[in-house]
Amino acid sequence: MSENVNNFYNKYMNFTLKKIKFIDIYIIFNLFNIILLSIYAFVFSLFKEKIAHATIFTAIGNVTLLIALRVQITNKTLFSLKQEKIIFDFVLCSLILYIGTFSYIHLN
């Protein structure tokens, strides 16, 4: 088991691009963020209900967009797009996600 983990780790560290490693770290950070927000929102209940839902769904949406970004950057045979366009689409979709979240929070 540990040999398989070491083999996977060595291949990941040697053959994965730095951009992809950064995206993977950000995905792990957001998954950890979802866990912490869920525990805080549902156990302590100090947020209003709308804010708790908005923060958790924003984190889930952000993870979804990051996974889509990673797939589009790594799979060049399926997606024949320039990296600038892929990153622009990611930023634009993230802005739309945050605008929707802020609109949801400020609804009466």
Secondary structure, 3 states (H helix, E strand, C coil): CHHHHHHHHHHHHHHCCHHHHHHHHHHHHHHHHHHHHHHHHHHHCCCCHHHHHHHHHHHHHHHHHHHHHHHHHHCCCCCCCCHHHHHHHHHHHHHHHHHHHHHHHCCC
